[in-house]
Amino acid sequence: QVQLVESGGGLVQAGGSLRLSCAASGRTFTNYDMGWFRQAPGKEREFVAAISWSGGRTYYADSVKGRFTISRDNAKNTVYLQMNSLKPEDTAVYYCAKEAIPFTRVVPTTQGGYDYWGQGTQVTVSS
Protein backbone atom coordinates (compact mmCIF):
# COMPACT_ATOMS: atom_id res chain seq x y z
CA GLN A 1 0.00 0.00 0.00
CA VAL A 2 1.20 3.49 -0.85
CA GLN A 3 0.05 6.74 0.69
CA LEU A 4 0.66 10.11 -0.94
CA VAL A 5 0.14 13.30 1.05
CA GLU A 6 0.30 16.68 -0.66
CA SER A 7 1.00 19.96 1.09
CA GLY A 8 1.98 23.51 0.28
CA GLY A 9 -1.14 24.80 -1.38
CA GLY A 10 -2.73 28.11 -0.53
CA LEU A 11 -3.84 31.52 -1.72
CA VAL A 12 -1.36 33.62 -3.69
CA GLN A 13 -1.54 36.69 -5.88
CA ALA A 14 -0.91 36.50 -9.59
CA GLY A 15 2.81 36.51 -10.28
CA GLY A 16 3.58 34.83 -6.99
CA SER A 17 5.08 31.43 -6.21
CA LEU A 18 4.20 28.30 -4.30
CA ARG A 19 6.02 25.04 -3.70
CA LEU A 20 3.96 21.90 -3.43
CA SER A 21 5.28 18.78 -1.74
CA CYS A 22 4.10 15.19 -1.98
CA ALA A 23 5.33 12.83 0.70
CA ALA A 24 5.10 9.15 -0.16
CA SER A 25 5.06 6.14 2.13
CA GLY A 26 6.50 2.83 1.08
CA ARG A 27 10.00 1.56 0.45
CA THR A 28 9.72 1.44 -3.33
CA PHE A 29 9.09 5.13 -4.02
CA THR A 30 12.38 5.36 -5.88
CA ASN A 31 11.27 2.73 -8.42
CA TYR A 32 8.41 4.78 -9.85
CA ASP A 33 7.85 7.80 -12.00
CA MET A 34 5.73 10.45 -10.29
CA GLY A 35 3.30 12.96 -11.67
CA TRP A 36 1.34 16.08 -10.78
CA PHE A 37 -2.14 16.70 -12.10
CA ARG A 38 -4.70 19.40 -11.40
CA GLN A 39 -8.44 19.84 -11.57
CA ALA A 40 -10.17 23.19 -11.79
CA PRO A 41 -13.87 23.58 -10.94
CA GLY A 42 -16.05 22.22 -13.70
CA LYS A 43 -13.10 20.88 -15.66
CA GLU A 44 -11.46 17.54 -16.23
CA ARG A 45 -8.33 16.59 -14.32
CA GLU A 46 -5.32 17.47 -16.45
CA PHE A 47 -1.65 16.62 -16.57
CA VAL A 48 0.78 19.19 -15.18
CA ALA A 49 4.20 17.60 -14.84
CA ALA A 50 5.97 14.27 -14.41
CA ILE A 51 9.40 13.05 -13.41
CA SER A 52 11.15 9.77 -14.05
CA TRP A 53 12.05 7.40 -11.21
CA SER A 54 15.69 8.52 -11.36
CA GLY A 55 14.81 12.19 -11.64
CA GLY A 56 16.68 12.44 -14.91
CA ARG A 57 13.70 13.12 -17.15
CA THR A 58 10.95 15.67 -16.66
CA TYR A 59 7.86 16.51 -18.68
CA TYR A 60 5.49 19.46 -18.55
CA ALA A 61 2.18 20.55 -19.94
CA ASP A 62 2.59 23.40 -22.40
CA SER A 63 0.54 25.64 -20.13
CA VAL A 64 3.11 25.46 -17.31
CA LYS A 65 6.37 25.00 -19.22
CA GLY A 66 8.94 27.57 -18.16
CA ARG A 67 7.01 28.45 -14.99
CA PHE A 68 6.77 25.16 -13.06
CA THR A 69 9.56 22.78 -12.07
CA ILE A 70 9.11 19.22 -10.86
CA SER A 71 11.80 17.57 -8.78
CA ARG A 72 12.20 14.70 -6.35
CA ASP A 73 14.29 13.75 -3.37
CA ASN A 74 14.36 9.97 -3.21
CA ALA A 75 16.10 9.98 0.15
CA LYS A 76 13.07 11.80 1.57
CA ASN A 77 10.45 9.96 -0.50
CA THR A 78 9.17 13.33 -1.65
CA VAL A 79 8.33 14.92 -4.96
CA TYR A 80 8.01 18.68 -5.38
CA LEU A 81 6.33 21.12 -7.72
CA GLN A 82 7.80 24.61 -7.71
CA MET A 83 5.29 26.99 -9.25
CA ASN A 84 6.43 30.46 -10.28
CA SER A 85 4.72 33.31 -12.13
CA LEU A 86 1.36 31.93 -11.11
CA LYS A 87 -1.73 32.95 -13.05
CA PRO A 88 -5.41 32.90 -12.07
CA GLU A 89 -5.92 30.05 -14.54
CA ASP A 90 -3.58 27.92 -12.42
CA THR A 91 -6.26 27.84 -9.73
CA ALA A 92 -7.13 24.19 -9.10
CA VAL A 93 -6.78 21.26 -6.76
CA TYR A 94 -3.37 19.74 -7.36
CA TYR A 95 -2.80 16.01 -7.02
CA CYS A 96 0.34 13.94 -7.02
CA ALA A 97 0.29 10.42 -8.33
CA LYS A 98 2.49 7.32 -8.48
CA GLU A 99 3.04 5.45 -11.70
CA ALA A 100 1.57 1.97 -11.81
CA ILE A 101 4.61 0.18 -13.24
CA PRO A 102 8.19 0.50 -11.92
CA PHE A 103 11.26 1.34 -13.98
CA THR A 104 9.37 2.15 -17.16
CA ARG A 105 11.15 3.68 -20.12
CA VAL A 106 8.28 6.06 -20.88
CA VAL A 107 7.01 8.49 -18.27
CA PRO A 108 3.23 8.62 -18.48
CA THR A 109 1.46 11.93 -19.01
CA THR A 110 -2.08 10.60 -18.76
CA GLN A 111 -4.06 9.58 -15.69
CA GLY A 112 -4.26 5.97 -16.78
CA GLY A 113 -0.56 5.48 -16.14
CA TYR A 114 -0.92 6.14 -12.40
CA ASP A 115 -2.43 3.94 -9.72
CA TYR A 116 -2.14 5.84 -6.44
CA TRP A 117 -3.25 9.40 -5.86
CA GLY A 118 -3.02 11.87 -3.04
CA GLN A 119 -5.99 13.70 -1.57
CA GLY A 120 -5.08 16.94 -3.31
CA THR A 121 -4.11 20.43 -2.19
CA GLN A 122 -5.95 23.61 -3.18
CA VAL A 123 -4.07 26.32 -5.05
CA THR A 124 -5.89 29.61 -5.54
CA VAL A 125 -4.36 32.45 -7.54
CA SER A 126 -6.04 35.82 -7.24
CA SER A 127 -5.85 38.46 -9.95
Helices and strands as residue ranges (DSSP letters): E 4-7, E 10-13, E 18-24, G 29-31, E 34-39, E 46-51, E 58-60, E 68-73, E 78-83, G 88-90, E 92-99, G 111-113, E 114-117, E 121-126
